């Protein structure tokens, strides 16, 4: 049975994300990545008001993103890899981009009333270079961690060549290339996105087998004779008419017997669960009104309509993602 306190708690949960966003913006975790410190020392280092910073630090302890021992604050051991900027598993870039979106939610009533976005079309994908850079860095940060769950589901034979459509930072493709030196891949995304991605991965040996193709995947020509097409984390951007055209292009790019892998957030049949997926659709609509998170069954139907058969579905444990694999009918 629900209690009034539960509703008040729900209404106040933005306090928690606001506190986390403030800590990321102020550089609290960067400052504590290598050593513990008192509120006074941190206030001087971060140029913050001591009493206000202490209140924030104490709240972060309640949120278990910091801990307080003998008056000094530190990052807990289990959080250290996620909040250290030098860690390969750091999520700080993803959290910074998440902070960029925080204010948009204040405009949700207007967005729902009018059907218009709270931002101009896709500022994170080129109209605002700094925001786009934070977007690519944030997606790389998140993808690097998610790859641990996703990559075991992507098992390819030797000499596989694939096209990563809307691959953004190319993080999944690069990690797959590091698995087998016979693999080759092409990442297709908008020019400013792939330029930022190439900069992020500069110096990595596997880049020699990765081609970045700058272009809009709606209109760009796909390289032919691919063993695999990956479409990871971009399905939710597309209305149905765009998906149909895109799936037909993907089918044409595949060799006979090739596979399309669609990996994204999905909704159950009544579209109310999982909760994260339902809320994510609202998040996308704040930027792209035509965006939608698809149900698994609707995705399967769209695949059948566009010449694919025998879709195999698998929820990816430990992530919010579902994988659907299908093969074009020949």
N, C-alpha and C positions, 0 to 999 in steps of 0.2 A: 504494500500500500504506500502511495506517495505521501510525503509530509511537506508542509510549507517550507521547512528548512531546506529540503532538497531543491526546491525551485529557486530559493534565494542563493543557494550554493551554485546552481547552474548559471544564474544571472551574473555571478561575480567571478566566473572562471577566467574572464579576460584579464583580471588582475594578475593571474599567474603568468600568462603569456606576455603581458606587458612588462612584468618584472624581468623575465628572461630576456626579452628584446632589449630592455634598457641595459642589462649587464653586457650583452653582446656588443651593443653600440658603444658603450663606454670603455670597452676593452678589459673588463674585469677578468675574464678567463685567460686572455693573453698574458695579463700581469701575474696571474697565479699559476701559469702552466708549469713553471719549473721550481717554484718555491712558495711556501706558505707566508702569509703576511698579516699584520694587524690592520684594522680599519684605518688607523691613523697613517700608517705607512702607505697604504693603498690610496688614501685620499690625497696625499701629497703627490704620489706618482701619477695619478689619473686626473689631477686638478679638479677634485670634487669637494663638495661641502661634507666635512667629516660625519656629522650626525645623520645626514641624509644618506650618505653612502653606507654607513653602518646599518641603517634600517633596511636598505636594499640587500646587503649581504646577509643579514639575519633572515630575511624572507627567502633568499635563495637556499639557505640551510634548511628551512622548512620544506622547500621544494626538492631537497636532496640533490641539488646540483652543486652545492658546496657543503662543507662541514666545518665546524668551529671547535678547535681544540686549544684550551688555555689562552683564549682571546685572539687566536690567530686563525685565519681562514685558509682553507685549502680545497682543491678539487678532489673528490673521493676517487679511490683507485679505479672503480668500475666506470667512472665518467672520464677519467684522464684521457684515454685514446680519442674520445669524441670531442673534447673541449680544448685539446692542445693544438695550437695552430700548426705545429710541426709534425703532427701525427698523420700517417697515411689514412687513418680512419676519421680524421677531423670533420665535424659537421658544422664548423663555424661559418663557412661560406654559405652553406644552405640556410643556416639560421639568420644570417645577414639578409639574404634575399627574402626570407620569410618576413623579416621586419619591414621590408619595402612594401609588402602587401597589407600590413596591419591596418593602416588607415583606410584602405579601400572598404573594409567591412562596415565602417561607419556609414557608407553610402549604399548599403544593401537595400534599405527600404525604397530609395529612389530607383535603384536598378530593377527591383522586382515590379515596381509600379509602372515604369516606362519601358522596360525591356532594353534599355540602353546601357552600355558599359560605363563603369566608373572611371575608366581611363581611355585615352585615344587608342586606336587599334594597335595592339602589340608593341608598346614602347620598349619592352624588354627584349625585343627581337630586332632592334636596329634603329628605331626613331630616336632613342636616347642612348648614345653609346656607352655611357657609364652604367646605366641601369642594365643594358644588355650584357655588359661584361660581368656584372654581379650575378645576373641570371645564369650565364654559362658556368661561372665558377661555382655557383650554388648547385646547379644540376650535376656538375662533376663531383662535388663533395657528397651529395646524396647518392649518386649512382655508384660511387666507389664503395660505399657501405652496402647498398642494396645488391651489388654484384655478388657478394658472398652467398646470398640466397638464390639469386637468379641463375648464375652461371652453371651450377650443377645440372640444371634442366636443359642446357644447350650443349648437347653432345654431338659433335660433327666428326665425320671420317677425315682421313688425311686428304690434303689438297682441296679442301672445301673453299669455295669463293662465295662471298656474300655481299649483299647490298644492304646497308644500314640506313633506312629511310627515316629522315627526321632524327638522325642519330645524335644531334646536339654536340656535346663534348666528345663523343666517340668513346666514352669510358668503357662501356661493355665490349665494344669491338676490340679495343686495344688489349683488354685483359684476355679476351679469347685468343688474339694473335700471339700473346705471350705463352699460351698453352702449347702451341704446335707451330714450328717454323715453316710448315708447308701451307699454312692458311694464308689467304689474301682477302682484303676487305676494302670496300669503298663506303665512306660516310657521306651522305648527301644531306645538306642543310643550307640555310641561308648564308650568303657570303660572310657577313660579320660574325655569325655564330661559328662557322668552321675556321675563320681566321683566329678567333679567340681560342678555339679548341686546339689548333695547331701550336699556339703559343704555350698553352698549359702543358702539353705533352712534349715540348721541345727536348731533344736529347735522348729520348727513349728509343732503344734499338728497333723495336717492333714497328716504329713509324715507317721504316723502309718498305713494309708490306701493307701499309695503310694509305689509301688515296682519299684526300678530302675534296669533294666536289661541291663547289658553292652554287646554290641555285634554289629556287622555289620548287619543292617536289611536286606541286600540282601541275607545273608546266615544264619542268626540266625533263630531258630525255634520260631514261634509265639505261645503264649499261646492260647488255643482253647476256644470255647464257650463264645466269647465276645459279648456283646450287641452292642458295638460301636467300630469302629476303627477311630481314629483321625489321619489325615495326614496334618499337619499344617506347611506351610512355607518350605517344602522340595521338593515339586514336581518339582520346577525349576532346581534341581540338576540332574535330571534323563533324559537320552535319552529314546526314545520311547520303545526300546526293554527292557530296565530295568523296565519301568513303567508297561508294560504288565505282566511281571513275578511277579512284586510286587503286582499288583492289584489281581492277581489270589491267591497269598498267603493271602492277606487281606480277600478275599471272603471266603476262607477256614477257617479262624479264627473266622468268624462271626457266631452267632446262626441264625437259620431261622428267617427272619424278622429283622435281625440286620442292622445297617446303617453304611456306610462309609461316613465320612465327609472329603472332601478335601478343604483346605483353603490356598489360595496362591495368588500371583500376577498373573493376567491374561491379555492377549492382545485381542483387538477386531479383527474382521475377517481379516482386511488388515495388521495387525501386526504393525501399526504405532502409535496407541494410546491404552491406556493412555501413555503419554510420559514417566512417571516414570517407567512403566513396560518395555518399549522399551530400555531405558537406563540401567535398571537393568540387562537385558540380557547381555549387553556388560560388565557390572561389573562382572557378573558370569563367562563369557568366559575368562576374564583375569586370572581366577583361575582354571576353569574347562571347557575345550573347548567343551565338549559334552553337556553342560548345555543349556537349552532353556526355555524361558517363553512360556507357551502354550496358545493358544486361547481357549475360553470356548467351542467352537464347537468341537475342536480337542480332548479336554479332555472328552467330552461326548461320542465321537466316541470310544475312547480307553476304556472307561467304558463298553460300549455295547460289544466291542470285547472280553472283559475279563469276561463276565458273569453278569454284573450289569444291572439294568433296572431302568426306571423312574427317571432319574437324575433331581433334583430340583436345580435351580441356583438362587443365591441371592447375589447382591453386598452389601458389608458390609459398611454402611454409615459411613463417618468420617475416613475411613481407605483406603489404596490402595488395599485391599483384596477382593476377591470374594469367596463365599462358594458354593460348589457343593455337594449335599447329594444324595446318591444312595444306593440301596439295591440289594444284589445278587439274581439272579433268582434261584429258587430251583426246 
